């Protein structure tokens, strides 16, 4: 009897057998810790410093597949909603639901959409190619910015420079992070070998 091919890098590294629930909980919790740490690290970049949060969101999607990635981001959002300081700028800029309803709330919701979409595309094999992985990450970025900018505009008002505040300073760094995710996950597959 042959073993079915892994549909995600996480499946290839840690196959889901009879202990699927425990495995998924461990992976999701570990990924939310990584997300929280990535939100706190500021990397010098032009025109604004960047966190590595978007890289981790995209990598979770590409590495976990759709269901586990969505579950992981829902857990991350729940951690933030109950007041854990897991988001960028917390606790200094507030915590919990009050923070999530602020100007960056739409981007946090977009993380969920991005992880789901990149995870779904990864299950179709897009995570094994740098080019397809990068396109999946671009789709993920669009799914972050769309609700992010819509929410930001509704909070601060559309008469304000919404794109100048919520898009222009960040897009170059986000393209770099998408490139890194698109390189890292296929590299992981290559390390495991082509027959996985």
N, C-alpha and C positions, 0 to 999 in steps of 0.2 A: 504494500500500500504506500502511495506517495504522499508526502506532506504537502498541503496546499501552499502555494506561493504567498509570501507575506505581502499584505496590501499597504503596509506602512513601515517606516524605519523602526518604529517602536515595536511592531510585531516581529520584525526580523531579529531585533536585539533581544527582546523578551517576549517569546510567543505566548499568546493567550490560550491557555488550556483550561483546566478545571478550576484554576484560581483567578479567573478573569477579574472578578470584583476587587479582590485584594490588590492585584497588579494595577488595575486602573486607578484605584485610590492612591496607591503609592506614587504612580506616575503623575497624577493630577496634583497632588500635594507638593511633590518635588518641583513641578513646573510652576506652581503659584509662588513658591519661595523664590525661584529663579526670576520670575516676573517682578516680584516685590523688590528684590535686590537690583535688578536692571533699571527699575524706576528711580532708584536713589543715586545711581552712578551718573555723574555728569562728565561727558567727554567734551573737551574743547573742540569747537567746530565753528565754521563761519556760515551764516551771520550770527547764530545763537548757539550756545552749548546744547548738546543733545544727550538724551538718555538712550539706553539700549533697549528700551521697552518694546518698541515696534519690531526690532530684530527678533526678540524672544517670542512675541505673538506670532509672527510669520513662521518662525522655526517650529513652534508648537504645532501649528496647522500642518506644515509640510511633514513633520516627523510623526505626528500622532494619528492623522486621518481625521475625518470630519467629526464623528461622534465623540471621541475622546477629547479632541481639541475644543469642541463646544462645551462639553462637560467641564473641562479644565477652566475655561474662561468664565463659565457660570459660577464655579467655585471661587475664582478670583474676585469676581464682582460681589459675591455674597460676603467674602472676607472684608472687602472694602465697605460694604453696606452696613455691617455690624460694628464698624469703627476701627478695624485693624488698619494701621498706617501703611497700606500696601501700594498706594498710588503715588505718582510723582507729586512732590509738593506737600505731602501729608507727613506729619500732623500740622506743619506750619500754616497751611492754607485751609485747614479744616479737615474733618474726617466724616466718615459715614455717609448717610444719604444726603446730608447738606452739601458735602463736597461733590457727590455724584450729580446733584442737580445744578451745580455751578457751570461755568463756561466750558469746562473740559468734559462734561458728562456725555456729550454726543460722541466724542472720540472713544471713550471707554466702551460705550455701546458698539461702536464700530469695530473695536477689537474682537468682539464676539462674532460679528459678521465676517471679518477677515480670517479669523481662525477657521470658521466653518467652511468658507469658500476655498481657502488654500488646502484645507484638509480633504475636501471633496476632490479637488483636482489632483492632490497627491495620490489618492486612491485610484485615480485613472492613470497613474504612472508619470505625472508631471514632475514629481519630486526626484526623479532619477536623471533628469537632464537639466543642465545649468540654464539653458535658454528657456525651456518650458517652465522651470522653477522660477525664473525671474519674471516671466509673464504672469504666473500665478501670484507672485508677490505684488506685482503692479495692480492686479485686480484686488488683492487684499488691501493695498494702500488706498485705492479708490473707495473701497467699502468702509474704510476708517474715516476718510475725509468727508464723504457725503453726509453722514449723520452728524459728524463733528462740526462741519461748517454750518449746516442747517440749525443745529442746536445753538451754536455760538451766536449766529445772527439773531435767533429768536430771543436770546438772553440780553445781548448788548444793543440790539437794534440794527436794522438793515441800513440805517443812515451812517453807520460807523464803517471804517475800513476793515471789514471782516476778513477778506483775503489777506490783507497785509498783516493782520494779527494772528490768523489761524492757519495759513497755508504757506505763503511766500517764504517766511523765515525757516520753515521746517522741511520743505520738500526735498532740497538737495541732500540733507542728512538722511531723510527717509529712503531716498534712492540708493544711497550708500548701504544702508542697513538691509534693504531688499536684495542688493547684490551679494552681501555677505551671507544671507540666508540661502540664496539661490546657489551659492558655491558650497556652503557647509553641508547641506543635506545630501546632494549627490555625492559629495566626498565621503560621507558616512556610508552610503550604499557601496561605493567603490572599495572602501576598507573591508566591508563584509564579503565582498566577492559578487560576481555577476549572477551566480546561480541561486541566490537567495529568493 
